[in-house]
Amino acid sequence: MKKVKFVMPVMALAFAASLAFAENANVQSAGWIDTDNGPQQLQNDPCNSGTNQSCRVILASDPGVVRQVFNSSDLEVEKMGGTETPYVIENE
């Protein structure tokens, strides 16, 4: 019984410490594009073809501009999963 009284708080402390350092590293973003107003996050992921091609989109309100989709708001790493023809998306 004495061991249980000692082990339970130690386990709770270890569990709390592990949660404190947990990250959401696997959270997938739908993607980011560069707009005139700065980076804009997409609400739906158009990059779902499973290919190794970079993903590109065209905003319906600005059909003359093809925009590269990136993994994060720093606009450095291109998001893959595109096709030859850019996806046309509605402004979000």
PyMOL Python script that loads the backbone (N, CA, C, O; Angstrom):
from pymol import cmd

cmd.read_pdbstr("""\
ATOM      1  N   MET A   1       0.811  -1.197   0.000  1.00  0.00           N
ATOM      2  CA  MET A   1       0.000   0.000   0.000  1.00  0.00           C
ATOM      3  C   MET A   1       0.855   1.262   0.000  1.00  0.00           C
ATOM      4  O   MET A   1       0.500   2.263  -0.623  1.00  0.00           O
ATOM      5  N   LYS A   2       1.996   1.206   0.710  1.00  0.00           N
ATOM      6  CA  LYS A   2       2.872   2.362   0.764  1.00  0.00           C
ATOM      7  C   LYS A   2       3.469   2.650  -0.613  1.00  0.00           C
ATOM      8  O   LYS A   2       3.688   3.805  -0.980  1.00  0.00           O
ATOM      9  N   LYS A   3       3.728   1.580  -1.368  1.00  0.00           N
ATOM     10  CA  LYS A   3       4.296   1.768  -2.700  1.00  0.00           C
ATOM     11  C   LYS A   3       3.301   2.468  -3.621  1.00  0.00           C
ATOM     12  O   LYS A   3       3.691   3.317  -4.422  1.00  0.00           O
ATOM     13  N   VAL A   4       2.032   2.122  -3.516  1.00  0.00           N
ATOM     14  CA  VAL A   4       1.011   2.728  -4.365  1.00  0.00           C
ATOM     15  C   VAL A   4       0.881   4.207  -4.044  1.00  0.00           C
ATOM     16  O   VAL A   4       0.737   5.032  -4.946  1.00  0.00           O
ATOM     17  N   LYS A   5       0.933   4.543  -2.763  1.00  0.00           N
ATOM     18  CA  LYS A   5       0.837   5.944  -2.369  1.00  0.00           C
ATOM     19  C   LYS A   5       2.014   6.760  -2.890  1.00  0.00           C
ATOM     20  O   LYS A   5       1.884   7.964  -3.111  1.00  0.00           O
ATOM     21  N   PHE A   6       3.151   6.117  -3.086  1.00  0.00           N
ATOM     22  CA  PHE A   6       4.318   6.804  -3.603  1.00  0.00           C
ATOM     23  C   PHE A   6       4.339   6.814  -5.139  1.00  0.00           C
ATOM     24  O   PHE A   6       4.680   7.826  -5.751  1.00  0.00           O
ATOM     25  N   VAL A   7       3.979   5.702  -5.745  1.00  0.00           N
ATOM     26  CA  VAL A   7       4.077   5.563  -7.200  1.00  0.00           C
ATOM     27  C   VAL A   7       3.041   6.420  -7.934  1.00  0.00           C
ATOM     28  O   VAL A   7       3.366   6.990  -8.975  1.00  0.00           O
ATOM     29  N   MET A   8       1.852   6.527  -7.450  1.00  0.00           N
ATOM     30  CA  MET A   8       0.799   7.276  -8.140  1.00  0.00           C
ATOM     31  C   MET A   8       1.161   8.759  -8.343  1.00  0.00           C
ATOM     32  O   MET A   8       1.018   9.261  -9.458  1.00  0.00           O
ATOM     33  N   PRO A   9       1.615   9.461  -7.327  1.00  0.00           N
ATOM     34  CA  PRO A   9       2.003  10.860  -7.568  1.00  0.00           C
ATOM     35  C   PRO A   9       3.200  10.993  -8.515  1.00  0.00           C
ATOM     36  O   PRO A   9       3.270  11.943  -9.295  1.00  0.00           O
ATOM     37  N   VAL A  10       4.127  10.058  -8.450  1.00  0.00           N
ATOM     38  CA  VAL A  10       5.281  10.089  -9.346  1.00  0.00           C
ATOM     39  C   VAL A  10       4.818   9.893 -10.792  1.00  0.00           C
ATOM     40  O   VAL A  10       5.297  10.580 -11.695  1.00  0.00           O
ATOM     41  N   MET A  11       3.906   8.975 -11.009  1.00  0.00           N
ATOM     42  CA  MET A  11       3.377   8.732 -12.353  1.00  0.00           C
ATOM     43  C   MET A  11       2.606   9.961 -12.853  1.00  0.00           C
ATOM     44  O   MET A  11       2.714  10.333 -14.021  1.00  0.00           O
ATOM     45  N   ALA A  12       1.845  10.572 -11.982  1.00  0.00           N
ATOM     46  CA  ALA A  12       1.090  11.762 -12.371  1.00  0.00           C
ATOM     47  C   ALA A  12       2.044  12.900 -12.748  1.00  0.00           C
ATOM     48  O   ALA A  12       1.795  13.620 -13.716  1.00  0.00           O
ATOM     49  N   LEU A  13       3.108  13.063 -12.007  1.00  0.00           N
ATOM     50  CA  LEU A  13       4.093  14.089 -12.307  1.00  0.00           C
ATOM     51  C   LEU A  13       4.784  13.814 -13.646  1.00  0.00           C
ATOM     52  O   LEU A  13       4.979  14.728 -14.446  1.00  0.00           O
ATOM     53  N   ALA A  14       5.149  12.568 -13.883  1.00  0.00           N
ATOM     54  CA  ALA A  14       5.790  12.204 -15.144  1.00  0.00           C
ATOM     55  C   ALA A  14       4.840  12.438 -16.322  1.00  0.00           C
ATOM     56  O   ALA A  14       5.260  12.921 -17.373  1.00  0.00           O
ATOM     57  N   PHE A  15       3.589  12.104 -16.150  1.00  0.00           N
ATOM     58  CA  PHE A  15       2.598  12.308 -17.204  1.00  0.00           C
ATOM     59  C   PHE A  15       2.400  13.796 -17.490  1.00  0.00           C
ATOM     60  O   PHE A  15       2.325  14.207 -18.648  1.00  0.00           O
ATOM     61  N   ALA A  16       2.318  14.589 -16.445  1.00  0.00           N
ATOM     62  CA  ALA A  16       2.139  16.032 -16.612  1.00  0.00           C
ATOM     63  C   ALA A  16       3.356  16.652 -17.300  1.00  0.00           C
ATOM     64  O   ALA A  16       3.204  17.532 -18.147  1.00  0.00           O
ATOM     65  N   ALA A  17       4.545  16.207 -16.950  1.00  0.00           N
ATOM     66  CA  ALA A  17       5.756  16.734 -17.577  1.00  0.00           C
ATOM     67  C   ALA A  17       5.814  16.351 -19.054  1.00  0.00           C
ATOM     68  O   ALA A  17       6.240  17.156 -19.882  1.00  0.00           O
ATOM     69  N   SER A  18       5.396  15.146 -19.391  1.00  0.00           N
ATOM     70  CA  SER A  18       5.424  14.735 -20.800  1.00  0.00           C
ATOM     71  C   SER A  18       4.416  15.528 -21.623  1.00  0.00           C
ATOM     72  O   SER A  18       4.685  15.841 -22.783  1.00  0.00           O
ATOM     73  N   LEU A  19       3.275  15.855 -21.054  1.00  0.00           N
ATOM     74  CA  LEU A  19       2.289  16.670 -21.764  1.00  0.00           C
ATOM     75  C   LEU A  19       2.768  18.105 -21.941  1.00  0.00           C
ATOM     76  O   LEU A  19       2.417  18.764 -22.920  1.00  0.00           O
ATOM     77  N   ALA A  20       3.557  18.583 -21.008  1.00  0.00           N
ATOM     78  CA  ALA A  20       4.054  19.954 -21.101  1.00  0.00           C
ATOM     79  C   ALA A  20       4.996  20.131 -22.286  1.00  0.00           C
ATOM     80  O   ALA A  20       5.084  21.220 -22.853  1.00  0.00           O
ATOM     81  N   PHE A  21       5.697  19.072 -22.661  1.00  0.00           N
ATOM     82  CA  PHE A  21       6.640  19.150 -23.768  1.00  0.00           C
ATOM     83  C   PHE A  21       6.078  18.607 -25.076  1.00  0.00           C
ATOM     84  O   PHE A  21       6.784  18.571 -26.084  1.00  0.00           O
ATOM     85  N   ALA A  22       4.840  18.192 -25.070  1.00  0.00           N
ATOM     86  CA  ALA A  22       4.232  17.653 -26.291  1.00  0.00           C
ATOM     87  C   ALA A  22       4.021  18.772 -27.297  1.00  0.00           C
ATOM     88  O   ALA A  22       3.664  19.893 -26.934  1.00  0.00           O
ATOM     89  N   GLU A  23       4.245  18.454 -28.568  1.00  0.00           N
ATOM     90  CA  GLU A  23       4.050  19.427 -29.629  1.00  0.00           C
ATOM     91  C   GLU A  23       2.998  18.928 -30.591  1.00  0.00           C
ATOM     92  O   GLU A  23       2.703  17.734 -30.637  1.00  0.00           O
ATOM     93  N   ASN A  24       2.442  19.825 -31.344  1.00  0.00           N
ATOM     94  CA  ASN A  24       1.513  19.461 -32.404  1.00  0.00           C
ATOM     95  C   ASN A  24       2.266  19.420 -33.732  1.00  0.00           C
ATOM     96  O   ASN A  24       1.854  20.056 -34.702  1.00  0.00           O
ATOM     97  N   ALA A  25       3.355  18.680 -33.775  1.00  0.00           N
ATOM     98  CA  ALA A  25       4.203  18.659 -34.964  1.00  0.00           C
ATOM     99  C   ALA A  25       3.521  18.010 -36.154  1.00  0.00           C
ATOM    100  O   ALA A  25       3.880  18.299 -37.296  1.00  0.00           O
ATOM    101  N   ASN A  26       2.557  17.151 -35.923  1.00  0.00           N
ATOM    102  CA  ASN A  26       1.910  16.447 -37.017  1.00  0.00           C
ATOM    103  C   ASN A  26       0.655  17.142 -37.525  1.00  0.00           C
ATOM    104  O   ASN A  26      -0.061  16.586 -38.358  1.00  0.00           O
ATOM    105  N   VAL A  27       0.378  18.340 -37.044  1.00  0.00           N
ATOM    106  CA  VAL A  27      -0.802  19.055 -37.493  1.00  0.00           C
ATOM    107  C   VAL A  27      -0.561  19.521 -38.926  1.00  0.00           C
ATOM    108  O   VAL A  27       0.407  20.228 -39.205  1.00  0.00           O
ATOM    109  N   GLN A  28      -1.430  19.125 -39.808  1.00  0.00           N
ATOM    110  CA  GLN A  28      -1.288  19.476 -41.213  1.00  0.00           C
ATOM    111  C   GLN A  28      -2.119  20.708 -41.537  1.00  0.00           C
ATOM    112  O   GLN A  28      -3.292  20.804 -41.174  1.00  0.00           O
ATOM    113  N   SER A  29      -1.499  21.626 -42.210  1.00  0.00           N
ATOM    114  CA  SER A  29      -2.191  22.826 -42.659  1.00  0.00           C
ATOM    115  C   SER A  29      -2.712  22.589 -44.066  1.00  0.00           C
ATOM    116  O   SER A  29      -2.139  21.807 -44.825  1.00  0.00           O
ATOM    117  N   ALA A  30      -3.785  23.257 -44.406  1.00  0.00           N
ATOM    118  CA  ALA A  30      -4.310  23.169 -45.764  1.00  0.00           C
ATOM    119  C   ALA A  30      -3.374  23.873 -46.734  1.00  0.00           C
ATOM    120  O   ALA A  30      -3.443  23.629 -47.939  1.00  0.00           O
ATOM    121  N   GLY A  31      -2.520  24.723 -46.247  1.00  0.00           N
ATOM    122  CA  GLY A  31      -1.565  25.420 -47.081  1.00  0.00           C
ATOM    123  C   GLY A  31      -1.671  26.926 -46.942  1.00  0.00           C
ATOM    124  O   GLY A  31      -2.645  27.446 -46.400  1.00  0.00           O
ATOM    125  N   TRP A  32      -0.669  27.610 -47.432  1.00  0.00           N
ATOM    126  CA  TRP A  32      -0.585  29.059 -47.373  1.00  0.00           C
ATOM    127  C   TRP A  32      -0.233  29.589 -48.753  1.00  0.00           C
ATOM    128  O   TRP A  32       0.534  28.960 -49.482  1.00  0.00           O
ATOM    129  N   ILE A  33      -0.784  30.735 -49.116  1.00  0.00           N
ATOM    130  CA  ILE A  33      -0.432  31.392 -50.362  1.00  0.00           C
ATOM    131  C   ILE A  33      -0.020  32.825 -50.067  1.00  0.00           C
ATOM    132  O   ILE A  33      -0.418  33.404 -49.056  1.00  0.00           O
ATOM    133  N   ASP A  34       0.779  33.387 -50.961  1.00  0.00           N
ATOM    134  CA  ASP A  34       1.207  34.773 -50.819  1.00  0.00           C
ATOM    135  C   ASP A  34       0.218  35.657 -51.569  1.00  0.00           C
ATOM    136  O   ASP A  34       0.020  35.488 -52.772  1.00  0.00           O
ATOM    137  N   THR A  35      -0.398  36.592 -50.870  1.00  0.00           N
ATOM    138  CA  THR A  35      -1.339  37.526 -51.492  1.00  0.00           C
ATOM    139  C   THR A  35      -0.817  38.944 -51.311  1.00  0.00           C
ATOM    140  O   THR A  35       0.196  39.164 -50.646  1.00  0.00           O
ATOM    141  N   ASP A  36      -1.510  39.893 -51.902  1.00  0.00           N
ATOM    142  CA  ASP A  36      -1.125  41.296 -51.754  1.00  0.00           C
ATOM    143  C   ASP A  36      -1.192  41.749 -50.298  1.00  0.00           C
ATOM    144  O   ASP A  36      -0.486  42.676 -49.901  1.00  0.00           O
ATOM    145  N   ASN A  37      -2.041  41.096 -49.502  1.00  0.00           N
ATOM    146  CA  ASN A  37      -2.205  41.439 -48.089  1.00  0.00           C
ATOM    147  C   ASN A  37      -1.319  40.595 -47.183  1.00  0.00           C
ATOM    148  O   ASN A  37      -1.491  40.624 -45.964  1.00  0.00           O
ATOM    149  N   GLY A  38      -0.378  39.845 -47.746  1.00  0.00           N
ATOM    150  CA  GLY A  38       0.499  38.986 -46.967  1.00  0.00           C
ATOM    151  C   GLY A  38       0.037  37.540 -47.038  1.00  0.00           C
ATOM    152  O   GLY A  38      -0.895  37.222 -47.777  1.00  0.00           O
ATOM    153  N   PRO A  39       0.681  36.658 -46.274  1.00  0.00           N
ATOM    154  CA  PRO A  39       0.329  35.241 -46.310  1.00  0.00           C
ATOM    155  C   PRO A  39      -1.129  35.008 -45.915  1.00  0.00           C
ATOM    156  O   PRO A  39      -1.626  35.615 -44.967  1.00  0.00           O
ATOM    157  N   GLN A  40      -1.807  34.130 -46.646  1.00  0.00           N
ATOM    158  CA  GLN A  40      -3.195  33.782 -46.357  1.00  0.00           C
ATOM    159  C   GLN A  40      -3.299  32.270 -46.265  1.00  0.00           C
ATOM    160  O   GLN A  40      -2.835  31.555 -47.153  1.00  0.00           O
ATOM    161  N   GLN A  41      -3.907  31.783 -45.190  1.00  0.00           N
ATOM    162  CA  GLN A  41      -4.069  30.347 -45.010  1.00  0.00           C
ATOM    163  C   GLN A  41      -5.300  29.866 -45.762  1.00  0.00           C
ATOM    164  O   GLN A  41      -6.358  30.491 -45.703  1.00  0.00           O
ATOM    165  N   LEU A  42      -5.156  28.757 -46.465  1.00  0.00           N
ATOM    166  CA  LEU A  42      -6.279  28.153 -47.177  1.00  0.00           C
ATOM    167  C   LEU A  42      -7.141  27.370 -46.201  1.00  0.00           C
ATOM    168  O   LEU A  42      -6.626  26.756 -45.267  1.00  0.00           O
ATOM    169  N   GLN A  43      -8.439  27.389 -46.411  1.00  0.00           N
ATOM    170  CA  GLN A  43      -9.353  26.670 -45.530  1.00  0.00           C
ATOM    171  C   GLN A  43      -9.478  25.204 -45.922  1.00  0.00           C
ATOM    172  O   GLN A  43      -9.676  24.347 -45.060  1.00  0.00           O
ATOM    173  N   ASN A  44      -9.366  24.912 -47.202  1.00  0.00           N
ATOM    174  CA  ASN A  44      -9.458  23.536 -47.695  1.00  0.00           C
ATOM    175  C   ASN A  44      -8.170  23.199 -48.425  1.00  0.00           C
ATOM    176  O   ASN A  44      -7.575  24.057 -49.076  1.00  0.00           O
ATOM    177  N   ASP A  45      -7.744  21.959 -48.318  1.00  0.00           N
ATOM    178  CA  ASP A  45      -6.496  21.527 -48.928  1.00  0.00           C
ATOM    179  C   ASP A  45      -6.727  21.103 -50.372  1.00  0.00           C
ATOM    180  O   ASP A  45      -7.316  20.051 -50.617  1.00  0.00           O
ATOM    181  N   PRO A  46      -6.271  21.905 -51.331  1.00  0.00           N
ATOM    182  CA  PRO A  46      -6.438  21.520 -52.727  1.00  0.00           C
ATOM    183  C   PRO A  46      -5.361  20.545 -53.186  1.00  0.00           C
ATOM    184  O   PRO A  46      -5.474  19.963 -54.265  1.00  0.00           O
ATOM    185  N   CYS A  47      -4.330  20.361 -52.388  1.00  0.00           N
ATOM    186  CA  CYS A  47      -3.154  19.584 -52.786  1.00  0.00           C
ATOM    187  C   CYS A  47      -3.302  18.127 -52.345  1.00  0.00           C
ATOM    188  O   CYS A  47      -2.633  17.685 -51.411  1.00  0.00           O
ATOM    189  N   ASN A  48      -4.162  17.400 -53.006  1.00  0.00           N
ATOM    190  CA  ASN A  48      -4.439  16.031 -52.560  1.00  0.00           C
ATOM    191  C   ASN A  48      -4.242  14.998 -53.663  1.00  0.00           C
ATOM    192  O   ASN A  48      -4.811  13.909 -53.588  1.00  0.00           O
ATOM    193  N   SER A  49      -3.449  15.312 -54.682  1.00  0.00           N
ATOM    194  CA  SER A  49      -3.257  14.364 -55.780  1.00  0.00           C
ATOM    195  C   SER A  49      -2.276  13.250 -55.423  1.00  0.00           C
ATOM    196  O   SER A  49      -2.252  12.213 -56.087  1.00  0.00           O
ATOM    197  N   GLY A  50      -1.474  13.450 -54.394  1.00  0.00           N
ATOM    198  CA  GLY A  50      -0.509  12.438 -53.991  1.00  0.00           C
ATOM    199  C   GLY A  50       0.741  12.423 -54.859  1.00  0.00           C
ATOM    200  O   GLY A  50       1.564  11.516 -54.731  1.00  0.00           O
ATOM    201  N   THR A  51       0.900  13.397 -55.730  1.00  0.00           N
ATOM    202  CA  THR A  51       2.079  13.449 -56.588  1.00  0.00           C
ATOM    203  C   THR A  51       3.215  14.194 -55.904  1.00  0.00           C
ATOM    204  O   THR A  51       3.054  14.754 -54.820  1.00  0.00           O
ATOM    205  N   ASN A  52       4.348  14.186 -56.555  1.00  0.00           N
ATOM    206  CA  ASN A  52       5.509  14.890 -56.036  1.00  0.00           C
ATOM    207  C   ASN A  52       5.676  16.231 -56.767  1.00  0.00           C
ATOM    208  O   ASN A  52       6.780  16.774 -56.818  1.00  0.00           O
ATOM    209  N   GLN A  53       4.590  16.762 -57.328  1.00  0.00           N
ATOM    210  CA  GLN A  53       4.600  18.055 -58.000  1.00  0.00           C
ATOM    211  C   GLN A  53       4.195  19.138 -57.023  1.00  0.00           C
ATOM    212  O   GLN A  53       3.369  18.916 -56.138  1.00  0.00           O
ATOM    213  N   SER A  54       4.786  20.318 -57.189  1.00  0.00           N
ATOM    214  CA  SER A  54       4.411  21.421 -56.302  1.00  0.00           C
ATOM    215  C   SER A  54       2.973  21.837 -56.584  1.00  0.00           C
ATOM    216  O   SER A  54       2.504  21.779 -57.721  1.00  0.00           O
ATOM    217  N   CYS A  55       2.291  22.251 -55.541  1.00  0.00           N
ATOM    218  CA  CYS A  55       0.876  22.612 -55.624  1.00  0.00           C
ATOM    219  C   CYS A  55       0.747  24.087 -55.971  1.00  0.00           C
ATOM    220  O   CYS A  55       1.414  24.939 -55.385  1.00  0.00           O
ATOM    221  N   ARG A  56      -0.127  24.375 -56.938  1.00  0.00           N
ATOM    222  CA  ARG A  56      -0.375  25.745 -57.359  1.00  0.00           C
ATOM    223  C   ARG A  56      -1.880  25.965 -57.441  1.00  0.00           C
ATOM    224  O   ARG A  56      -2.634  25.050 -57.772  1.00  0.00           O
ATOM    225  N   VAL A  57      -2.307  27.185 -57.139  1.00  0.00           N
ATOM    226  CA  VAL A  57      -3.734  27.507 -57.181  1.00  0.00           C
ATOM    227  C   VAL A  57      -3.948  28.824 -57.914  1.00  0.00           C
ATOM    228  O   VAL A  57      -3.038  29.641 -58.054  1.00  0.00           O
ATOM    229  N   ILE A  58      -5.175  28.999 -58.375  1.00  0.00           N
ATOM    230  CA  ILE A  58      -5.620  30.263 -58.964  1.00  0.00           C
ATOM    231  C   ILE A  58      -6.853  30.689 -58.178  1.00  0.00           C
ATOM    232  O   ILE A  58      -7.799  29.915 -58.032  1.00  0.00           O
ATOM    233  N   LEU A  59      -6.843  31.915 -57.675  1.00  0.00           N
ATOM    234  CA  LEU A  59      -8.007  32.438 -56.978  1.00  0.00           C
ATOM    235  C   LEU A  59      -9.062  32.820 -58.017  1.00  0.00           C
ATOM    236  O   LEU A  59      -8.743  33.435 -59.034  1.00  0.00           O
ATOM    237  N   ALA A  60     -10.313  32.455 -57.756  1.00  0.00           N
ATOM    238  CA  ALA A  60     -11.392  32.749 -58.696  1.00  0.00           C
ATOM    239  C   ALA A  60     -11.543  34.253 -58.929  1.00  0.00           C
ATOM    240  O   ALA A  60     -11.931  34.678 -60.017  1.00  0.00           O
ATOM    241  N   SER A  61     -11.238  35.049 -57.917  1.00  0.00           N
ATOM    242  CA  SER A  61     -11.369  36.506 -58.052  1.00  0.00           C
ATOM    243  C   SER A  61     -10.188  37.141 -58.789  1.00  0.00           C
ATOM    244  O   SER A  61     -10.262  38.301 -59.193  1.00  0.00           O
ATOM    245  N   ASP A  62      -9.099  36.384 -58.965  1.00  0.00           N
ATOM    246  CA  ASP A  62      -7.900  36.897 -59.630  1.00  0.00           C
ATOM    247  C   ASP A  62      -7.376  35.817 -60.575  1.00  0.00           C
ATOM    248  O   ASP A  62      -6.320  35.238 -60.324  1.00  0.00           O
ATOM    249  N   PRO A  63      -8.108  35.542 -61.661  1.00  0.00           N
ATOM    250  CA  PRO A  63      -7.792  34.398 -62.511  1.00  0.00           C
ATOM    251  C   PRO A  63      -6.484  34.522 -63.295  1.00  0.00           C
ATOM    252  O   PRO A  63      -6.033  33.535 -63.876  1.00  0.00           O
ATOM    253  N   GLY A  64      -5.877  35.676 -63.330  1.00  0.00           N
ATOM    254  CA  GLY A  64      -4.652  35.853 -64.098  1.00  0.00           C
ATOM    255  C   GLY A  64      -3.381  35.485 -63.358  1.00  0.00           C
ATOM    256  O   GLY A  64      -2.305  35.489 -63.958  1.00  0.00           O
ATOM    257  N   VAL A  65      -3.469  35.166 -62.072  1.00  0.00           N
ATOM    258  CA  VAL A  65      -2.275  34.925 -61.262  1.00  0.00           C
ATOM    259  C   VAL A  65      -2.280  33.494 -60.714  1.00  0.00           C
ATOM    260  O   VAL A  65      -3.218  33.074 -60.037  1.00  0.00           O
ATOM    261  N   VAL A  66      -1.215  32.765 -61.021  1.00  0.00           N
ATOM    262  CA  VAL A  66      -1.027  31.423 -60.456  1.00  0.00           C
ATOM    263  C   VAL A  66      -0.192  31.587 -59.193  1.00  0.00           C
ATOM    264  O   VAL A  66       0.877  32.197 -59.221  1.00  0.00           O
ATOM    265  N   ARG A  67      -0.688  31.039 -58.084  1.00  0.00           N
ATOM    266  CA  ARG A  67      -0.010  31.202 -56.798  1.00  0.00           C
ATOM    267  C   ARG A  67       0.505  29.856 -56.293  1.00  0.00           C
ATOM    268  O   ARG A  67      -0.199  28.848 -56.343  1.00  0.00           O
ATOM    269  N   GLN A  68       1.725  29.861 -55.814  1.00  0.00           N
ATOM    270  CA  GLN A  68       2.344  28.682 -55.221  1.00  0.00           C
ATOM    271  C   GLN A  68       1.761  28.469 -53.826  1.00  0.00           C
ATOM    272  O   GLN A  68       1.541  29.435 -53.095  1.00  0.00           O
ATOM    273  N   VAL A  69       1.510  27.213 -53.448  1.00  0.00           N
ATOM    274  CA  VAL A  69       1.022  26.882 -52.106  1.00  0.00           C
ATOM    275  C   VAL A  69       2.219  26.432 -51.278  1.00  0.00           C
ATOM    276  O   VAL A  69       3.048  25.648 -51.739  1.00  0.00           O
ATOM    277  N   PHE A  70       2.298  26.940 -50.050  1.00  0.00           N
ATOM    278  CA  PHE A  70       3.399  26.626 -49.147  1.00  0.00           C
ATOM    279  C   PHE A  70       2.873  25.893 -47.916  1.00  0.00           C
ATOM    280  O   PHE A  70       1.677  25.925 -47.627  1.00  0.00           O
ATOM    281  N   ASN A  71       3.784  25.228 -47.190  1.00  0.00           N
ATOM    282  CA  ASN A  71       3.408  24.468 -45.999  1.00  0.00           C
ATOM    283  C   ASN A  71       3.116  25.341 -44.789  1.00  0.00           C
ATOM    284  O   ASN A  71       2.318  24.956 -43.934  1.00  0.00           O
ATOM    285  N   SER A  72       3.742  26.507 -44.699  1.00  0.00           N
ATOM    286  CA  SER A  72       3.551  27.350 -43.523  1.00  0.00           C
ATOM    287  C   SER A  72       3.558  28.823 -43.930  1.00  0.00           C
ATOM    288  O   SER A  72       3.821  29.165 -45.083  1.00  0.00           O
ATOM    289  N   SER A  73       3.267  29.669 -42.971  1.00  0.00           N
ATOM    290  CA  SER A  73       3.138  31.106 -43.241  1.00  0.00           C
ATOM    291  C   SER A  73       4.461  31.786 -43.556  1.00  0.00           C
ATOM    292  O   SER A  73       4.467  32.936 -43.993  1.00  0.00           O
ATOM    293  N   ASP A  74       5.586  31.103 -43.345  1.00  0.00           N
ATOM    294  CA  ASP A  74       6.862  31.724 -43.697  1.00  0.00           C
ATOM    295  C   ASP A  74       7.128  31.646 -45.208  1.00  0.00           C
ATOM    296  O   ASP A  74       8.086  32.239 -45.704  1.00  0.00           O
ATOM    297  N   LEU A  75       6.279  30.916 -45.928  1.00  0.00           N
ATOM    298  CA  LEU A  75       6.316  30.833 -47.395  1.00  0.00           C
ATOM    299  C   LEU A  75       7.677  30.398 -47.917  1.00  0.00           C
ATOM    300  O   LEU A  75       8.182  30.947 -48.896  1.00  0.00           O
ATOM    301  N   GLU A  76       8.270  29.403 -47.253  1.00  0.00           N
ATOM    302  CA  GLU A  76       9.582  28.917 -47.676  1.00  0.00           C
ATOM    303  C   GLU A  76       9.533  27.524 -48.293  1.00  0.00           C
ATOM    304  O   GLU A  76      10.229  27.267 -49.275  1.00  0.00           O
ATOM    305  N   VAL A  77       8.724  26.614 -47.738  1.00  0.00           N
ATOM    306  CA  VAL A  77       8.698  25.233 -48.206  1.00  0.00           C
ATOM    307  C   VAL A  77       7.439  25.009 -49.029  1.00  0.00           C
ATOM    308  O   VAL A  77       6.323  25.147 -48.529  1.00  0.00           O
ATOM    309  N   GLU A  78       7.633  24.662 -50.302  1.00  0.00           N
ATOM    310  CA  GLU A  78       6.501  24.432 -51.192  1.00  0.00           C
ATOM    311  C   GLU A  78       5.727  23.183 -50.775  1.00  0.00           C
ATOM    312  O   GLU A  78       6.314  22.187 -50.353  1.00  0.00           O
ATOM    313  N   LYS A  79       4.414  23.251 -50.899  1.00  0.00           N
ATOM    314  CA  LYS A  79       3.555  22.111 -50.592  1.00  0.00           C
ATOM    315  C   LYS A  79       3.439  21.253 -51.849  1.00  0.00           C
ATOM    316  O   LYS A  79       3.238  21.775 -52.945  1.00  0.00           O
ATOM    317  N   MET A  80       3.563  19.956 -51.689  1.00  0.00           N
ATOM    318  CA  MET A  80       3.485  19.013 -52.806  1.00  0.00           C
ATOM    319  C   MET A  80       2.058  18.473 -52.933  1.00  0.00           C
ATOM    320  O   MET A  80       1.221  18.703 -52.060  1.00  0.00           O
ATOM    321  N   GLY A  81       1.794  17.769 -54.005  1.00  0.00           N
ATOM    322  CA  GLY A  81       0.483  17.168 -54.209  1.00  0.00           C
ATOM    323  C   GLY A  81      -0.308  17.871 -55.292  1.00  0.00           C
ATOM    324  O   GLY A  81      -1.529  17.732 -55.361  1.00  0.00           O
ATOM    325  N   GLY A  82       0.372  18.621 -56.135  1.00  0.00           N
ATOM    326  CA  GLY A  82      -0.295  19.361 -57.187  1.00  0.00           C
ATOM    327  C   GLY A  82      -0.432  18.575 -58.478  1.00  0.00           C
ATOM    328  O   GLY A  82      -0.055  17.406 -58.554  1.00  0.00           O
ATOM    329  N   THR A  83      -0.969  19.223 -59.474  1.00  0.00           N
ATOM    330  CA  THR A  83      -1.126  18.637 -60.806  1.00  0.00           C
ATOM    331  C   THR A  83      -0.565  19.612 -61.834  1.00  0.00           C
ATOM    332  O   THR A  83      -0.136  20.712 -61.488  1.00  0.00           O
ATOM    333  N   GLU A  84      -0.572  19.202 -63.099  1.00  0.00           N
ATOM    334  CA  GLU A  84      -0.099  20.079 -64.175  1.00  0.00           C
ATOM    335  C   GLU A  84      -0.915  21.364 -64.238  1.00  0.00           C
ATOM    336  O   GLU A  84      -0.368  22.449 -64.434  1.00  0.00           O
ATOM    337  N   THR A  85      -2.227  21.233 -64.070  1.00  0.00           N
ATOM    338  CA  THR A  85      -3.129  22.380 -64.120  1.00  0.00           C
ATOM    339  C   THR A  85      -3.371  22.887 -62.701  1.00  0.00           C
ATOM    340  O   THR A  85      -3.772  22.112 -61.833  1.00  0.00           O
ATOM    341  N   PRO A  86      -3.136  24.171 -62.452  1.00  0.00           N
ATOM    342  CA  PRO A  86      -3.383  24.707 -61.105  1.00  0.00           C
ATOM    343  C   PRO A  86      -4.862  24.557 -60.709  1.00  0.00           C
ATOM    344  O   PRO A  86      -5.756  24.620 -61.553  1.00  0.00           O
ATOM    345  N   TYR A  87      -5.088  24.359 -59.424  1.00  0.00           N
ATOM    346  CA  TYR A  87      -6.439  24.279 -58.885  1.00  0.00           C
ATOM    347  C   TYR A  87      -7.052  25.676 -58.859  1.00  0.00           C
ATOM    348  O   TYR A  87      -6.373  26.647 -58.527  1.00  0.00           O
ATOM    349  N   VAL A  88      -8.316  25.778 -59.205  1.00  0.00           N
ATOM    350  CA  VAL A  88      -9.050  27.041 -59.087  1.00  0.00           C
ATOM    351  C   VAL A  88      -9.837  26.976 -57.789  1.00  0.00           C
ATOM    352  O   VAL A  88     -10.618  26.047 -57.580  1.00  0.00           O
ATOM    353  N   ILE A  89      -9.638  27.959 -56.915  1.00  0.00           N
ATOM    354  CA  ILE A  89     -10.335  27.961 -55.634  1.00  0.00           C
ATOM    355  C   ILE A  89     -11.071  29.282 -55.457  1.00  0.00           C
ATOM    356  O   ILE A  89     -10.674  30.309 -56.008  1.00  0.00           O
ATOM    357  N   GLU A  90     -12.132  29.240 -54.691  1.00  0.00           N
ATOM    358  CA  GLU A  90     -12.873  30.450 -54.334  1.00  0.00           C
ATOM    359  C   GLU A  90     -12.087  31.192 -53.273  1.00  0.00           C
ATOM    360  O   GLU A  90     -11.359  30.568 -52.501  1.00  0.00           O
ATOM    361  N   ASN A  91     -12.214  32.501 -53.215  1.00  0.00           N
ATOM    362  CA  ASN A  91     -11.562  33.271 -52.163  1.00  0.00           C
ATOM    363  C   ASN A  91     -12.134  32.854 -50.817  1.00  0.00           C
ATOM    364  O   ASN A  91     -13.341  32.669 -50.655  1.00  0.00           O
ATOM    365  N   GLU A  92     -11.236  32.715 -49.869  1.00  0.00           N
ATOM    366  CA  GLU A  92     -11.642  32.217 -48.552  1.00  0.00           C
ATOM    367  C   GLU A  92     -11.505  33.280 -47.506  1.00  0.00           C
ATOM    368  O   GLU A  92     -11.803  33.038 -46.337  1.00  0.00           O
TER     369      GLU A  92
END
""", "prot")
cmd.dss("prot")
cmd.show_as("cartoon", "prot")
cmd.util.cbc("prot")
cmd.orient("prot")
